[in-house]
Amino acid sequence: MRRIITGHNSEGKSIITIDGPPARSIGEDVGGLFEIWNTDGNLIDTTDSIDRADTDIVLSPPENGSKFRYFQINPTPEGVPMEIMQEIAADAFEKIGAAHHRIDTSKHPAMHKTETIDYIILLKGDVTLILDEEEVRLEPHDVVVQRGTNHAWVNNGDEPALLIAVLIDSNLK
């Protein structure tokens, strides 16, 4: 994965400030989150060289902030008992500061709910979006607008699935 971040030089001319891989990643053993860019609601100086994705990885953006990331989902291993899957999911969400987002995992261990609007695109793979009452199977290039609902993603295939997501802090009703 390559990210190209632009900005301005001291003369106000557009330049490339970062050209390289994601700043941080976590959970590669189960797929992973790969940070591309974050905002925190504060003014951004386009002449600085700060890598705004080079911070601890947490699931949700800060108040008035956003997160732009890739996430990869590996196929679910066969034969793993549900209680082990729950432990694995609990540990993964704890590592990204999101244990409190796991409100009802009875339908799937990775179910979670955030107070964000998320724009998600399946780039490759065979994925199902699981909700409390419904499920939908996605094909590459399908787009999901996730509006703060309890949900999980499941890879139905035998290859890793790759998605891209923009998470925006929101006031949800």
Sequence and secondary structure as in RCSB ss.txt:
>XXXX:A:sequence
MRRIITGHNSEGKSIITIDGPPARSIGEDVGGLFEIWNTDGNLIDTTDSIDRADTDIVLSPPENGSKFRYFQINP
TPEGVPMEIMQEIAADAFEKIGAAHHRIDTSKHPAMHKTETIDYIILLKGDVTLILDEEEVRLEPHDVVVQRGTN
HAWVNNGDEPALLIAVLIDSNLK
>XXXX:A:secstr
  EEEEEE TTS EEEEEEES S EE TTTEEEEEEEEE SS   TT    TT S   SS  TT EEEEEEEE  
  TT  HHHHHHHHHHHHHHTT GGG    SS TT B  SEEEEEEEEES EEEEESS EEEE TT EEEEES  
EEEEE SSS EEEEEEEEE    
